[in-house]
Amino acid sequence: MDGSAESLRGYLEYLRDLGIYDVYRTSDPSDDPALAAWWKSVASPVAPPASATPQRPANSSVPAPQRPAAPIQRPAPSPTPQRPPMPSSNRAPDIVITPPAAAAAPPPAYDFDQAPAPTGQFAPPAMPLVSFNKLAPLPTERVAPADKVAALQKVRDTIGDCTRCPLAYAGRHNIVFADGDPNAELMFVGEGPGADEDASGTPFVGKAGQLLNNMINAMGLKREQVYIANVVKCRPPQNRTPEPKEANTCSPFLLQQVDIVQPKVIVALGATAATYLLGVKQSLANLRGQWHDVRGAKCAVTYHPAFLLRDPRQKGEAWKDLQRVMVELGLKPPARS
Ligand code: SF4
């Protein structure tokens, strides 16, 4: 890492894709018993008890340690020569020097068991995490295949020229609704549009989109056969992670898209998509390799293609995730020519 802001941001995104969010936040010392004990000792230094002082044996032949020399007596300062009084009109106000207060007693040791809830920069983010399953009642009937295009268009019309969250004012050019087949059995959910998507109005069209296309093709499908959407539909500035307020405001639209498409399998691409679909904030390592339920569909979690571009070593792991999806959908990889 060369230390530039760009590389630092890339490193933070790398950690975020792994589900590590709080690298920038100082941890609460009460979370760590060892740190708490250290903090206690620092906050309230205690002199060792007299009995703890090592006693010299009475008949020891070891010479007694030399006592430190008596403190150096400083000569009393000579009296300050008195200045002749100035005329009152030219005199600066008298400076009153307050003698230093007596040394304050050390504060009592901090009791972390009685500590109030952390506030300020230590406060946990106000992020009401609710899974898509709990966000609204599950649909009682499927939308007829012939009606899905119109139903999705109705959702798009509801979004309109949306200004419901701050991303509306963060320089977006297009609201990126979705792409693909409304009757798809497989749905991919990403985090939010990037610069290319913002410019085109279509999700996953940049480099990450090209990699997603390759992943879809490797599964024996074409991009037009799947449905692709994001948690937020407007580009966060500098491609930062959507704030909880933004994601929570926009998620109901994605929820309606899921309920209309009703795919058999949803693949959550990256930690942000998994966080909001599942209503949990865990590392990808915890969430991968198992099936989750999202609105009646089986949900697999894997790496975001943008992360795979930064760390291609994880492509094999992502392929394992997609192979489980292929088994579930009865897909076979295309024959090599
Ligand atoms: S991100 Fe979603 S909620 Fe926010 S302005 Fe865009 S469409 Fe509206």
Boltz pocket constraint, residues with backbone or C-beta under 6 A from the ligand:
constraints:
  - pocket:
      binder: B
      contacts: [[A, 159], [A, 162], [A, 163], [A, 164], [A, 165], [A, 166], [A, 167], [A, 168], [A, 175], [A, 231], [A, 232], [A, 233], [A, 234], [A, 246], [A, 249], [A, 250]]
      max_distance: 6.0
